[in-house]
Each structure stands twice: as C-alpha cells, then as structure tokens.
Amino acid sequence: MDVALFIVLPYVCLAVFVVGHVWRYRADQFGWTSRTSQLFEKRWLAWGSPLFHVGALMAILGHAAGLLVPTSWTQALGISDHAYHLVAVVAGTVAGVVLCTGLVILLLRRFVFSVRVRVVTTGMDRVLYALLTVEIAVGMWQTVAINVFGEGYEYRGTVSVWFRQLFVLQPDPALITSAPAVYAWHAVIACLILAVWPFTRLVHVWSVPIAYLGRPYVVYRRRTAVARPPREQSRDRSSRPRSSAGR
C-alpha cells in the first residue's frame, strides 16, 4: 500500500496531468476557461474570489519554500530551525485563514445563496470543490493542531525529502509514512487534485493574458450619430452625386 500510494500514485497522477492538459487543449479549447458565474451573482464573488486566490497563492509559495528548499540551505543563510519554524507557522496560519475564508464564501455562494449559480455547477465542479475542501481542511489541521497548539513537527527532514526524491525517480515511501498520518493524507489528496486538474476549471490558471499587453487600442464609436447643424446637413446633401436610376 505504501508503494502504491507514495510511488505509483504520484507518477500516475502526473502522467494524467500532462496528457489530460494536451487532450483538453486539442479537444476543448472553447471550454478552456474558468467558467465564471459572475453574470449570475457578483456581490459574494467580489469577496470570496480575491480572498481565495490570494490565500491560495500564499499557500503555494509557502509549500514551494518548505518542500523544495533543503534545511542545509536555510542553515547556510544563518536561519535557525526555530526561526524558520516560527515564520512558517505564522505565515501558514495567515494564508490558511485567508484561504479558508474565501473558500467558505465561495461554497456558500455556489450551493446556498444563489440558486442560479448552483444550477450551472457541473459534476466536475463538485468533485473539485470536495477535494479542495478536504485538502485545505487537512492542511489547516497540520498547521493549527500540530504546529500551533501541538508539539510541532519538522517535516523538512521527511516529507520534503520524499517530495524532492520524486524528481530523481527514487522516492522512499518510508520517509513520508514515518511522518504523522495527516501529512500522508495531504500528499495523497494533492495527487488526486493534480489528476483531475485538466478536466476542471483549474485549467484557466495557465491562460495568462500576455497578448493583451501588446494589443492595440480599441476605438469605440457612438451608436447614434451626433446631431449636426442644419447648414452642414444641407451641404452634405448637395455634394452627393445624383443617381441615374430614373433617367
């Protein structure tokens, strides 16, 4: 089971992630969108969406620093383990609170507050929201229950090493299974999110509108012509060539 979950599953999900994006782009370019529901409801979206995206960006950057940067690098920079742990816990808690607040607002908006938004929710939307909710809840449990109110856990010597080993095709499942079970659950759910990513609205992450930076200006004209003085109108009529249709 450890081999299946922490060696086979990450590579299978990564393969589905890559192949799924290629298939989605070739077969469903018109569906390559965030499927925004802003036309159906704006008030709650204006609060939930920025909070969720800012919290998600903070969480991703924090995970990247914790998983990809070895302990020896931070020690070489003069950052003690205690200082690193303190900064990581504080930043992770702030990011988690912001992310959870945005997610709760979006969930209430989609499934409680707006019937029209709930009607246009697809099956893959429900799968995605379920996985994100569980993943964020597990992540908050790690941060708050273990590292804030608990004894704390130094995951950089186990989970982070296992994660970096995936890139060199030599993952050791014993590293992550030696950590508290909540870290293993967090990794498994992250792999599942990676697998469903190409088939959900998350594909819009890769659609950065860089072309708009060099796009020419759009000239807008009034729908109705501006009223001109009668003298100019009569001058225009007299200068038009006469039609020879009646000759």
ABEGO torsion letter per residue (X at the ends): XAAAAAAAAAAAAAAAAAAAAAAAAAABAAABBAGBAAAABAAAAAAAAAAAAAAAAAAAAAAAAAAABBAAAAAAAGBBAAAAAAAAAAAAAAAAAAAAAAAAAAAAAAAAABAAAAAABBAAAAAAAAAAAAAAAAAAAAAAAAAAABAEBBAAAAAAAAAAAAAAGBBBAAAAAABBAAAAAAAAAAAAAAAAAAABAAAAAABBBAAAAABBBBBBBBABBBBBBAAAAAAAAAABBBBAAAX
